[in-house]
Amino acid sequence: MDPEQRPEAAVALREWKTIRETISTAKKEWRPRQRNEDLLGKVALDVVSLYQLFMHFAKSYASGTGN
């Protein structure tokens, strides 16, 4: 992309925040996977990820933010 055609930082940030608001918290917090993970690794890491996601929600609701 031609640098002259790129948006200013403030415009790009505003667009990113708009996009970010449309993505659910669960999708934002879910862990990325490696293509070559074995089944046991997937299950174990998914359990850890679910626990972390649950704790995130629990803390945010306990603090009153709800996000």
N, C-alpha and C positions, 0 to 999 in steps of 0.2 A: 504494500500500500504506500502511496506517495505521502511522505510526511506532511505535506501541505494540506492534504485532504483529511487528515486525522482530526477528530474533535479535540477541543481543549480538555484539560484534565477535569475541570468541574462538570462539563457536559458528560464525559465518559463515566465519571463517578455517579452522577444522577441516573444515567441509564442503567448502570450496574446495580444500583440500589433498587430500581424498579424491577429489574429481572430477578434479583435476589428475593424480593418480597413474594414473588409468585411461586417459589419453590418451597415445599413443605419442610418443616423443621426436621422431620424424620429423614428425608432425603439429604438434607444438608449435613446431618450428623452421622449418617451411615458410613461405615468404613469402606474404603476402596479394596478391591480384591485383586490378588495376583492371578494370572491366567492358569498357572500350574499348581494351585493349591490342591492338596488331596482332601478327600471327604472329611476325615477326622479334623484336619486343620480348619476347614471351612466351618464345621459345626462348633468347634471350640472357640474360634475367633468371633463367630456370630453371636455366641452366648455372651462373650465379654462385651461385644459391641452393644447388644441389647441391654445389658446391665448398665453400661455407661449412658446410653440413651435414656433409660428409665431414671437414672439418678439425675440427669440433666433436667428432665421434666419435673421430677419431685422437688428439686432445689428451686426451680423457677416458680413453681406454684406455691411452695412454702414461703418464698420471699414476696409473693404477690405480683410478680411480673407476668406470669402465665405464658411465657415464650420459651 
